[in-house]
Amino acid sequence: MTKGDETRQTILSRAFELATVIGVSGLTIGRLAEATGLSKSGLFAHFGSKEALEVAVVEEASRQFVQEVMVPALAKPRGEPRVKALYDHWLLWGDRPGGCFFVGASAELDDRPGPPRDALARACKDWIDALTTAAQIAVHEGHFRADLDARQFAFELYGIMLATHTFSRFLHDRGARGHTQQAFDRLLSASRPTAGSRRKSD
């Protein structure tokens, strides 16, 4: 990695931290210049425009999400243990200051067509695809029932996390984490083979 690449990465890490708290729209070249001690002209040399900066921040968020959530989970055994690890690390991701970047950015960019929204939509779809694949693998391993709709599983798990963000961060509901765990446990229970289906397949 060149010195220029290292500088760009340092800028993006700081930009991501800011955007998680103040929002993608609130992240201006001037605000980032103050936070990093760099000049506006120097930042323009790296990104060229606010829109390009926003896209780069979304991509940085995706990179960090993969490293903090997906990579540790992939080290776990295939099937339900990996699904649980994805859930656990996803919760930790949302505990950072400002909460889950993707939840906040989705609310900001949902009606703002353009490259930043497109980059965010790709990242969210990639995550939903990863959850779907994890559920499919759990079916293959025999941890989830054979007729499980893996896409529906991903939909429901994503919904649980969105509710968690609303109840814990917006409503400051002290029972949010307990409700989250209860909902996740129920989803897992409903996804596992029944005793009858196990006997039938043996």
C-alpha positions in Angstrom: 0.0 0.0 0.0 1.4 3.4 -1.0 1.5 6.4 1.3 -1.4 7.9 -0.8 -3.4 4.8 -0.3 -2.7 4.8 3.5 -3.8 8.5 3.7 -7.0 7.7 1.8 -7.7 4.8 4.1 -7.2 6.9 7.1 -9.5 9.6 5.7 -12.2 7.0 4.9 -12.0 5.4 8.4 -12.6 8.8 9.9 -15.3 9.7 7.4 -17.1 6.4 8.2 -17.1 7.2 11.9 -18.5 10.6 11.3 -21.2 9.4 8.9 -22.4 6.8 11.3 -23.1 9.6 13.8 -24.1 12.6 11.7 -25.4 10.8 8.6 -24.2 10.5 5.1 -25.8 13.8 4.1 -24.2 15.6 7.1 -20.7 14.5 5.9 -19.3 17.4 4.0 -15.8 18.0 2.7 -15.5 20.9 5.1 -16.6 18.8 8.1 -14.2 16.0 7.2 -11.4 18.6 6.7 -11.9 19.8 10.3 -12.0 16.2 11.6 -8.9 15.1 9.8 -6.8 18.3 9.9 -6.5 18.1 6.1 -7.2 20.8 3.6 -10.4 20.9 1.5 -8.3 20.9 -1.6 -6.4 17.8 -0.3 -9.7 16.0 0.2 -10.9 17.0 -3.2 -7.8 15.5 -4.7 -8.7 12.2 -3.1 -12.5 12.1 -3.9 -13.3 14.9 -6.4 -16.8 15.6 -5.1 -19.2 15.1 -2.2 -21.0 12.4 -4.1 -17.8 10.5 -4.7 -17.0 10.8 -1.0 -20.4 9.4 0.0 -19.9 6.4 -2.3 -16.5 5.8 -0.9 -17.9 5.9 2.7 -20.6 3.4 1.8 -17.9 1.1 0.4 -15.8 1.6 3.5 -18.8 0.7 5.7 -19.2 -2.5 3.6 -15.5 -3.3 4.0 -15.6 -2.9 7.7 -18.9 -4.9 8.0 -17.3 -7.8 6.2 -14.3 -7.7 8.5 -16.2 -7.3 11.7 -19.3 -9.4 11.1 -18.8 -11.9 8.2 -15.2 -12.9 8.6 -15.5 -14.0 12.3 -18.8 -15.8 11.5 -17.2 -17.7 8.6 -14.7 -19.2 11.1 -17.5 -21.0 12.9 -18.9 -24.4 11.8 -21.2 -24.5 8.9 -25.0 -24.4 9.6 -26.7 -23.1 12.6 -23.5 -22.2 14.5 -22.6 -19.8 11.7 -26.1 -18.3 11.6 -25.8 -17.6 15.3 -22.4 -16.0 14.8 -23.7 -13.8 12.1 -26.5 -12.7 14.4 -24.1 -12.1 17.4 -21.6 -10.1 15.4 -24.4 -8.1 13.7 -25.6 -7.1 17.2 -22.1 -5.9 18.1 -21.9 -4.0 14.9 -25.1 -2.1 15.9 -23.7 -1.2 19.3 -21.2 1.3 18.0 -21.8 5.1 18.5 -24.6 6.1 16.0 -25.8 2.5 15.7 -25.8 0.5 12.4 -24.6 2.7 9.6 -26.7 0.8 7.0 -30.0 1.4 8.9 -29.3 5.1 9.2 -28.1 5.5 5.7 -31.1 3.6 4.3 -33.5 6.1 5.9 -31.4 9.0 4.5 -30.9 7.7 0.9 -34.1 5.7 0.2 -35.6 8.6 -1.8 -32.3 10.0 -3.1 -31.5 8.3 -6.5 -27.9 8.3 -7.4 -24.6 6.5 -7.0 -24.5 6.6 -3.1 -28.0 5.0 -2.9 -27.0 2.4 -5.5 -23.8 1.5 -3.6 -25.9 1.2 -0.4 -28.5 -0.9 -2.0 -25.8 -3.3 -3.4 -24.3 -3.6 0.1 -27.6 -4.4 1.7 -28.5 -6.9 -1.0 -25.1 -8.6 -0.6 -25.8 -9.0 3.1 -29.3 -10.4 2.6 -27.8 -12.8 0.1 -25.2 -13.8 2.7 -28.0 -14.5 5.3 -29.9 -16.5 2.7 -26.9 -18.6 1.8 -26.2 -19.2 5.5 -29.7 -20.5 6.0 -29.4 -22.7 2.9 -26.2 -24.2 4.3 -28.0 -24.8 7.6 -30.7 -26.7 5.6 -27.9 -28.7 3.9 -26.3 -29.5 7.2 -29.6 -30.8 8.6 -29.8 -28.0 11.2 -32.8 -26.4 9.5 -35.8 -28.2 8.0 -35.6 -29.3 4.4 -38.6 -27.1 3.3 -37.3 -23.9 4.9 -37.6 -20.8 2.7 -34.1 -19.4 3.1 -35.1 -16.1 1.7 -37.9 -15.7 4.1 -35.6 -16.6 6.9 -33.2 -13.8 5.8 -36.2 -11.4 5.6 -37.4 -12.2 9.1 -33.9 -12.0 10.6 -33.3 -8.6 8.8 -36.6 -7.4 10.3 -35.6 -8.4 13.8 -32.5 -6.3 13.4 -34.4 -3.3 12.1 -36.8 -3.6 15.1 -33.8 -3.8 17.4 -32.3 -0.6 16.1 -35.7 1.3 16.5 -36.5 0.0 19.9 -33.0 0.3 21.4 -31.6 3.4 19.8 -34.7 5.5 18.9 -37.1 4.5 21.7 -34.5 3.7 24.3 -36.4 0.6 25.3 -34.3 -1.2 28.0 -36.0 -4.5 27.1 -35.0 -4.3 23.4 -32.1 -6.7 23.6 -34.2 -9.3 25.4 -37.0 -8.9 22.8 -34.4 -9.3 20.1 -33.0 -12.5 21.6 -36.5 -13.9 22.1 -37.5 -13.2 18.5 -34.2 -14.7 17.2 -34.7 -17.9 19.3 -38.2 -18.3 18.0 -37.0 -17.9 14.4 -34.4 -20.6 15.0 -36.9 -22.9 16.7 -39.3 -22.5 13.8 -36.5 -23.2 11.3 -35.3 -26.5 12.9 -36.6 -29.9 11.8 -39.4 -31.3 14.0 -38.9 -34.6 15.8 -41.2 -36.3 13.3 -39.3 -35.0 10.3 -36.0 -36.2 11.8 -37.4 -39.7 12.2 -38.8 -39.7 8.7 -35.4 -38.7 7.2 -33.4 -41.2 9.3 
